[in-house]
Amino acid sequence: MPGIQDTANQPESLGPALYLAVLENDRKEVRSLLNKGADPNTSCSCGTTCLAKASEKGYLDIFNILVARGASWDTKNKDEESPKDLATRNGNRLVLGKMRTADLERQDHWFSAARDGQVEKMRDMIDRSGLDPGIQSSAGSRALEIAVDYNQKEVVKLLRDKKTKSGVPLTTLRDEKGRTALQLAENFGHVEIIELLLNDILDSGVNS
């Protein structure tokens, strides 16, 4: 299918087939192609992903299938339109409602993973679904702060060099009391995390 971008992490031709199945609202074929290794984030030449197209068309079942397979709804096409923008433009309320619910669920999983030290789950959420590592919980906390609080060293290692979607390093952000992650670690007396964050600051100074 012309104009569809096959990505490096899927067998050749699966991308165009998946995009076509989404256009045709063919749930069975979408599931089959994903099971064969099609990338749920396949996009056309204008940057519109399969999820964005399902959002635009109001195909809720297809949307749910793609989200369950890790499709990102944070991407934008060449016109700077996100899946949410396309769903809003076409008045697809069911898709928009599912987006809100799915986003809350995704955030719950993200913050729980930070608390419990589930590094691979967090890495997958960043890489596959495009989640902003700097998002805040309803209580105003970020994953890095939660990881420091619960002394989750591996999570801190993962997040210490990450930035928000707007390009701000997570280690420079402050909590509701004005404390950075390093200051939190010092307050809690988490020596190994203090060393991790200090080394990161020193490395940044050397490379700047």
Sequence and secondary structure as in RCSB ss.txt:
>XXXX:A:sequence
MPGIQDTANQPESLGPALYLAVLENDRKEVRSLLNKGADPNTSCSCGTTCLAKASEKGYLDIFNILVARGASWDT
KNKDEESPKDLATRNGNRLVLGKMRTADLERQDHWFSAARDGQVEKMRDMIDRSGLDPGIQSSAGSRALEIAVDY
NQKEVVKLLRDKKTKSGVPLTTLRDEKGRTALQLAENFGHVEIIELLLNDILDSGVNS
>XXXX:A:secstr
 TTEE  TTS TTHHHHHHHHHHTT HHHHHHHHHTT  TT EETTS BHHHHHHHHT HHHHHHHHHTT  SS 
  TTS  HHHHHHHTT HHHHHHHHHHHHHHHHHHHHHHHHT HHHHHHHHHHH   TT B TTS BHHHHHHHT
T HHHHHHHTT B TTS BGGG   TTS  HHHHHHHHT HHHHHHHHHHHHHHHHH 
